[in-house]
Amino acid sequence: MAGKVGVTVILPGMLHAVAGGARLRVEAGTLAEALEAAWAQVPALRLHLCEEDGRFRMHVLCFLNERNTRGLRSLDVPLCEGDEIAFVQAISGGSGAAR
């Protein structure tokens, strides 16, 4: 198992009040461990970001540094000191034409 390193979890504006700020600092060896550490610090985050089965909600994107995690086979990706995990609310919609 990899040693633990310090990483930053960056939250979207809509979760700042829930988490008490825009960023969390966690210690973890893998992305999966970092997420569990974030959920342990602020349990409500899991409810806002994940489905009941643990997958990220459809309109939630998670990035490890600049890499979208959606295409990863596993979240057991080793972390490096100073890595950033950022959550972004995906925006989707219709044609944009006003009626």
C-alpha positions in Angstrom: 0.0 0.0 0.0 1.2 3.5 -0.9 2.1 5.9 1.9 -0.3 8.7 2.6 0.2 12.1 1.1 -1.6 15.5 1.5 -4.1 16.3 -1.2 -6.7 19.0 -1.6 -10.3 18.4 -2.4 -11.9 21.4 -4.2 -15.7 21.7 -4.0 -18.2 23.5 -6.2 -19.8 26.7 -4.9 -23.1 25.0 -4.1 -21.3 22.8 -1.5 -19.2 25.5 0.2 -21.8 26.0 3.0 -22.2 22.2 3.5 -18.4 21.7 3.8 -17.6 25.0 5.6 -15.5 26.2 2.7 -14.3 25.6 -0.8 -11.5 23.2 0.0 -10.7 20.2 2.2 -7.3 18.9 3.0 -7.0 15.1 3.4 -4.3 12.5 3.8 -4.5 9.4 1.6 -2.6 7.0 -0.6 -5.1 6.6 -3.4 -8.0 8.6 -4.9 -10.5 6.1 -3.4 -8.9 6.7 0.1 -9.0 10.5 -0.4 -12.7 10.4 -1.2 -13.4 8.3 1.8 -11.4 10.7 4.0 -13.4 13.6 2.5 -16.7 11.8 3.3 -15.5 11.2 6.8 -14.7 14.9 7.3 -18.0 16.0 5.8 -20.5 13.1 5.6 -23.1 15.2 3.7 -20.7 15.4 0.8 -21.3 11.8 -0.1 -25.1 12.4 -0.2 -24.6 15.4 -2.5 -22.0 13.9 -4.9 -22.8 10.1 -5.0 -25.7 7.8 -5.8 -26.7 5.2 -3.2 -24.5 2.6 -4.9 -21.4 4.9 -4.5 -21.1 6.1 -8.1 -20.8 9.8 -8.7 -24.1 11.4 -9.6 -24.7 11.8 -13.4 -24.1 15.6 -13.3 -21.1 15.4 -11.0 -17.6 15.3 -12.6 -14.5 14.5 -10.5 -11.0 15.4 -11.7 -7.7 14.3 -10.3 -5.5 17.2 -11.2 -6.7 17.8 -14.8 -7.8 14.2 -15.5 -11.5 13.4 -15.6 -11.9 10.3 -13.4 -15.0 9.2 -15.3 -12.9 7.0 -17.7 -10.9 5.3 -14.9 -11.5 1.6 -14.4 -10.8 2.1 -10.7 -10.4 4.9 -8.2 -7.4 3.1 -6.7 -5.1 5.5 -8.4 -2.0 6.4 -6.4 -1.7 10.0 -5.3 1.3 12.4 -5.1 1.8 15.1 -2.5 -0.1 18.2 -3.6 -2.5 16.5 -6.0 -5.9 18.2 -6.3 -9.2 16.4 -6.6 -11.9 18.8 -8.0 -15.6 18.3 -8.2 -17.5 20.1 -10.9 -21.2 20.3 -11.5 -21.8 19.4 -15.2 -24.1 21.6 -17.0 -26.5 20.3 -19.6 -29.6 21.5 -21.2 -31.7 22.1 -24.3 -31.1 24.2 -27.3 -30.7 27.4 -25.4 -33.3 29.2 -27.5 -35.7 31.4 -25.6 -39.3 30.7 -26.2 
